Amino acid sequence: MLEKESNISCRIRDLLEEYNPNIVVITGHDAYYRKRGEIDDITSYKNSVYYVEAIKEARKYEKSHEKLIIIAGGCQSDYEELIKAGANFASSPKRVNIHALDPAIVASKMSLADATKEIDLKGILEDTKYGKDGMGGIITKGTMYVGYPR
């Protein structure tokens, strides 16, 4: 679903109720503006505040980090605020530009990870273009239930 960053928090609840996903990716454009203020001031970022609001709304819908995996942020996003808001994964710990597919890579890895075991966080992040500089996250479990035989 394509939505302007400023509208995401208003639409996320309806989208979550309609689709009931296990994984949601909240991404778009972002930037850190050094001239606006310090790195820990969310007003120094183009769109991080909108991602934080959307994450908080999504966590009102589902509080569990294992029932709803949230991947959020864009290039140079305020990583710490996104994680504090409730994201499982976020960009950008080193305020670098991420590859557009990095959030999708993390989402696909999580969709195929075993729901009964903790993920290999370092391994997942190493598969993104800029690794731990571009994406970070918390240890959680995947979403796939593995059966035998497949």
N, C-alpha and C positions, 0 to 999 in steps of 0.2 A: 504494500500500500504506500503510495507516494503522498507525502504531506509536508507542508512547510514546517521547519523546525519550531517556529513560534506557535504552531497549532497542535503539536504532538500531544501535549498534556491534556488538551481538551478532547482529543479523539481516542486516546489509548484505551480508556475503560470500555467504550463501545466496541472497539476492535477486539479486545480481549474477550469480552462476553460473546461476541459473534463467532470467533474462530477457536477460542479455548486452546491456545497453543501451549506447548511445553517450553518453547524457546521463543524469545522475542528479541529482535535486533532493532535498536533505536539509534540510527546514525544519519549522517548528512554532513554538512559543512561546519567547520569550526575553525577558530584561529585564536592564538594568544597574542594580544596586543601589549607589548612591553611598555609603550608610552602611556597606557591607561592606568597602570598600577602594578602592584606586586603579583607574583606568580600564584599566591594563595588567595587572591581577591577574585572571586568569580565574575565580577563586573569587568575584569580584564580580558574576558573571553567573548567571542562573537556569539556563540550559541550554547555554551555549556549550561547556562541557567535553565534553558528550555529542556535539555536532556535530564537535568536533575529533577525538574518538576514532573516530567513524564515517568521517570523511574519511581518517584514517590507515589504517583497515581497507580502505577502498575503494582507496587507493593501493597497498596491498600486493597487491590483486587486479590492478590495472592502473596501472603507474607513469606512463605517458605522459599528459600533459595534453591531447593531441590525440585519443587513442583513447577516453578517458573524460573527458567534461566534467562537472565537479562544481560544482553551484550550492548553496551552503549558507548557513544562518543564518536568523534570524528578527528580530523587532523588537529593536533595540539590541544585537545580538550583537557579540562581540569580533572585529571584522573582521580585524585583523592576525593573530590566532592562527588563524583559519580559512584565510586565504591561506597562512600559513606551513605549515599542516598539509597543504596540497596542493589546496585548492579553486581552480578557475578564476575563479569569481565568488563573492562573499560579501556579506553585509549586516553591519553597518551602519557605514560609515566615520565618520559623524558621530553615531552612537548615537541615531538617530531611529527612530520607529516606521515600518516599511515597510508598503506596501499588500500584502495577502495575495496578490495576483496578480503582484507584481514578480518573484519567482523564475520563475513560469510564463512571463512575458513574455520574460525572458532566455533561458529554455530554448527557446521557440518561435523566437526570432530565431536562436539557434545552430543549430537543426535545419534552418533554411532557408538558412543561410550557406554559401558555397562552401568546400568542403574543401581547395581548392588555394590559397586566398588568406587573408591575415590579416583578421580582422573589423574593423569600424569600432567600436571599443570605446566611444568617446564617444557615437556615434549610438545604440548599443544602450541605454546607460545613460540617455540623454535620453528614451527611450520609457517609462521607469518613472516612477512617481508623484513620487518625490522626487529623481530623477536621481542624480548622483554622491554626494549626501549619504546616500542610502538603500542604494545598491548600488555595488559596485566590483569590479574584476577585473583579470585579466592579458590581454594580447593573445594570442590563439590563433587557430586556424583553425576553420571551421565543420564541418558533418558531411555536407553534401549534395554529391554529385557531379553536376555539370551536364553534360548531353549535348545534342547537337544532331541533328536537331530533337527537341523535347520531345514 
